[in-house]
Amino acid sequence: MKVSRVTVALFFSGIASSVAFTYPASKAVSHNLKTSPSQTKAKSSSLFPQPRSKVTLSATAALTPNDSSNGNGFLTFKTKYGYLNPFAIWYGFTAIALGLPWYVALTIAQLLYKVTNNKIDKMKIIPIFLSQIWGEFLLTLTASRPEVVNKEILDNFMKEGRAGMFVANHNSWMDIPFVGVTLGWRNYKLISKAELGKVPILGKAIRLGGHVMVDRSNRKSQLLTFKAGMQWLKDGVHLAAFPEGTRSKTGRLLPFKAGAYKMAQKVGAPIIPMSIVKSGEAHPADWMFPRQKSAGLCKIVIHEPVETKDRDEKEVEKLVRQAIIDGLPEEQRPLGEE
């Protein structure tokens, strides 16, 4: 049976950049963030983003901040699934080797749920814990932990005992484990596209973990996803989302979709903006695995929670987007906004 290029790429990249996972927070450093003028954005009429077209890898394609296959030394080489170098090979090998016991543990959890008819662990904490162990070892062995900036904001929010929605910009497969690094050993559910549920190992972790999967081509699925996300927030479980709806190939912030804000607003949950810095340099779009370690290069900046109560959607959206922009370097900020 022929396996498509997209499926194979999702399998390897997905394992290396798991959707469901939390990791211990790394050491945080606070600093003053440069502010910029108020930003606005164009909004999609869809609750969730539409499917994006497939990307064809090409060594001769124009290079962007997130497409930097050249200039990585003579040990860099191209495969039909993306570029590789010694570090990328090590990262991929480590992710897959750790993925085998992870898969076994998830299968045991799956059997436990089946035998008990899902009467235990209704918050689906066990799969999150198992995935966290996998991520802990992967990020440690590959020196891939980003610096977490303003972590005290997160700590103070968690002490309040409220569920919140964490939203961040999206440049790379590394963004998902970076969000996990920030949230730490806590139960949360990621809003992800349904296609990832088909990826071996990763898909099992997503389904067992109770993460919110949306079929972008199915309006009914979008509505069910909306209700599922609201219910998790009501149950005190955090949500995480990338409001751009897709990875930015240039590294610059894209327009936001509105679905995440509606979930939070319906239940009065706060939104915590996060700015992910330079993940596209660690793992460009045309690479199969990260080309270099993230430690010392990448950061994730946490911003003050944006309360949704007594605010309309446009106001919330403007505040969240501006916070994310303020934490990004100039080369990642959107163009053409005032």
Sequence and secondary structure as in RCSB ss.txt:
>XXXX:A:sequence
MKVSRVTVALFFSGIASSVAFTYPASKAVSHNLKTSPSQTKAKSSSLFPQPRSKVTLSATAALTPNDSSNGNGFL
TFKTKYGYLNPFAIWYGFTAIALGLPWYVALTIAQLLYKVTNNKIDKMKIIPIFLSQIWGEFLLTLTASRPEVVN
KEILDNFMKEGRAGMFVANHNSWMDIPFVGVTLGWRNYKLISKAELGKVPILGKAIRLGGHVMVDRSNRKSQLLT
FKAGMQWLKDGVHLAAFPEGTRSKTGRLLPFKAGAYKMAQKVGAPIIPMSIVKSGEAHPADWMFPRQKSAGLCKI
VIHEPVETKDRDEKEVEKLVRQAIIDGLPEEQRPLGEE
>XXXX:A:secstr
    HHHHHHHHHHHHT SS       EE               SSSS          TTS  BTTB  SSS TT
 EEETTEEE HHHHHHHHHHHHHHHHHHHHHHHHHHHHHHTTT S TT HHHHHHHHHHHHHHHHHTT   EEES
HHHHHHHHHTT   EEEE   STTHHHHHHHHH S  EEEEEEGGGGGSTTHHHHHHHTT EEE TT HHHHHHH
HHHHHHHHHTT EEEE TTSS  SSSS     SHHHHHHHHHT  EEEEEEESHHHHS TTBSS SS  TTT EE
EE   B  TT  HHHHHHHHHHHHHHTS GGGS SS  
